[in-house]
Amino acid sequence: MAAPDFSDELKSLSSTMESIEAVIDLDRMRADIASLEEQAAAPDLWDDVDRAQQVTSRLSYLQGQLRRVEELRSRIDDVEVLFELAESEDDTDARTEAQSELESLRKAVDEMEVRTLLSGEYDPREAVVSVRAEAGGVDAADFAEQLMRMYLRWSERKGYPTEVFDISYAEEAGIKSATFTVKAPYAYGTLSVEQGTHRMVRISPFDNQGRRQTSFAGVEVLPVVEQVDHIDIPENELRIDVFRSSGPGGQSVNTTDSAVRMTHIPTGIVVSCQNEKSQIQNRAAAMRVMQSRLLAHRRQEEQAKMDALKGDGGNSWGSQMRSYVLHPYQMVKDLRTEHEVGNPQGVLDGDIDGFLEAGIRWRKQQDQ
């Protein structure tokens, strides 16, 4: 990278950081942190566990965000000094180090910029993710399980806690469906671009003739409901059934009627939870998922009214959005953004940041 190119790149990075800092509003962020620190220090904080968790989670998130922004700004200043030193002393090693740091900085700033694009009403929320097998028989069930693992591995890489509410296992292999939460700020805004139909093409490990099989799995992403959402569900609109938990086995499995299936009669929405040991815990978890789905249902109705007023067909989140091809070649491609990689196994092991960032940018362009 020549000196003029380096200087131009550095100016571009600095300008991008200024835009990020303006969007984030560092002064307001510092004020929010000070307020949350005061709340977190209150002796009666943990008298209300839910509120305490919200306060500490939000505080941790904002402190992390502020630290990342300040570190990026500091690194930009440091690399400028390093490059000036390299040029004045004609130090090849220092120049190479500066160029390497600049490339690393560009990636980090781009990731931070993507976060500023998450400005939707529910984007800051935690996420409820559901994965279900669609067309393709046992291959679809196996693919659905791989997708569930992909999102859980991505969350693990990020250090985000997860909680599995329900897994319905298929008869031969894989899963029929699964529902879990990703407990991190902006998990919904980030993962919502994953919603839609995913397709896998491979030589089926379940076909004794070794034929190629195409299978499909659906992903649904919802925001976790908070108290301000006012999702009240009258008791006479719910039907609650209990049944015995099913799964691969283990202590307390298939011994008590602890699993809960909840049906919202007016809409026909059904959720179930069987991963907790007690019926009370499963019922509470199922209610949280039900509220999230009813919130999404309400939003869809509102969006449909807006689309009717605008005279267009709305978006196509339910359509096929990504292909995972393992045979005859190796590639994962997003059909909306055109983003693709040649390492399907890495993607299925949770390396999906590139797809998420491309999806968030694509969605922002669609909204403009």
Salt bridges, closest charged atoms under 4 A:
GLU9 OE2 - ARG106 NE 3.23
GLU21 OE2 - ARG73 NE 3.27
ASP27 OD1 - ARG30 NH1 3.82
GLU70 OE2 - ARG30 NH2 3.11
GLU87 OE2 - ARG95 NE 2.72
ASP90 OD1 - ARG95 NH2 3.19
GLU101 OE2 - ARG75 NE 2.76
ASP110 OD1 - ARG106 NH1 3.19
GLU113 OE1 - ARG361 NH2 3.44
GLU134 OE2 - ARG132 NH2 3.06
ASP139 OD1 - ARG202 NH2 3.20
ASP142 OD2 - ARG202 NH2 2.81
GLU156 OE1 - ARG153 NH1 3.58
GLU163 OE1 - LYS183 NZ 2.77
GLU163 OE2 - ARG288 NH2 3.98
GLU171 OE2 - LYS176 NZ 3.24
GLU194 OE2 - ARG322 NH2 2.61
ASP207 OD2 - ARG211 NE 2.75
GLU220 OE1 - ARG293 NE 3.09
GLU226 OE1 - ARG125 NE 3.52
ASP229 OD1 - ARG125 NH2 2.90
GLU237 OE1 - HIS264 NE2 3.08
ASP241 OD2 - ARG239 NE 3.70
ASP257 OD1 - ARG244 NE 3.38
GLU301 OE2 - HIS297 NE2 3.19
ASP307 OD1 - LYS310 NZ 3.71
ASP312 OD2 - LYS310 NZ 3.98
ASP334 OD2 - ARG322 NH2 3.42
ASP334 OD2 - ARG336 NH2 2.80
GLU338 OE1 - LYS333 NZ 3.14
GLU340 OE1 - LYS333 NZ 3.95
ASP349 OD1 - ARG149 NH2 2.97
ASP349 OD1 - ARG153 NE 3.28
ASP349 OD2 - ARG157 NH2 3.61
ASP353 OD2 - LYS158 NZ 3.00
